[in-house]
Structures are given as C-alpha cells and as structure tokens.
C-alpha cells in the first residue's frame, strides 16, 4: 500500500511537483509516463 498526500517538491525556487496525492492499493500497478524532463524521476526519488 502506498499513500501520498499533498507532495510538493522544489529545486531551489522552482516548484516542480505541486500537491500530488495518490493511493495505491496492495496488488495495484501504477505506470508513470511522460516526456523527458517532466518529473518522473523526481517523483520516484521523492517517494
């Protein structure tokens, strides 16, 4: 189980992830997709 509520991430003065919330139940899968530089790695590192 994974619960995230209102995750905010900053690089210096840049607000790169804003108020991200998600709930992932046991056995549930999540795909994180997007172009280069859109925050996928930042999200995973923040978790």
C-alpha positions, 0 to 999 in steps of 0.5 A, spaced: 500 500 500 502 506 498 499 513 500 501 520 498 498 526 500 499 533 498 507 532 495 510 538 493 517 538 491 522 544 489 529 545 486 531 551 489 525 556 487 522 552 482 516 548 484 516 542 480 511 537 483 505 541 486 500 537 491 500 530 488 496 525 492 495 518 490 493 511 493 495 505 491 492 499 493 496 492 495 496 488 488 495 495 484 500 497 478 501 504 477 505 506 470 508 513 470 509 516 463 511 522 460 516 526 456 523 527 458 524 532 463 517 532 466 518 529 473 518 522 473 524 521 476 523 526 481 517 523 483 520 516 484 526 519 488 521 523 492 517 517 494 
